[in-house]
């Protein structure tokens, strides 16, 4: 006898796999490492401090 396959479970598993593949693809395309995020944040804060220090109001 063959095994019984639950089609709903099969469909959900397939959808999860496709979603995971798309997420991995986007992570490669758009993702940044934690170090890159920290560097950009530090640069933005330094630029803001420099700009605030130069303002003459």
Rosetta blueprint (number, residue, H / E / L):
1 X L
2 X L
3 X L
4 X L
5 X L
6 X L
7 X H
8 X H
9 X H
10 X H
11 X H
12 X H
13 X H
14 X H
15 X H
16 X H
17 X H
18 X H
19 X H
20 X H
21 X H
22 X H
23 X H
24 X H
25 X H
26 X H
27 X H
28 X H
29 X H
30 X H
31 X L
32 X L
33 X L
34 X H
35 X H
36 X H
37 X H
38 X H
39 X H
40 X H
41 X H
42 X H
43 X H
44 X H
45 X H
46 X H
47 X H
48 X H
49 X H
50 X H
51 X H
52 X H
53 X H
54 X H
55 X L
56 X L
57 X L
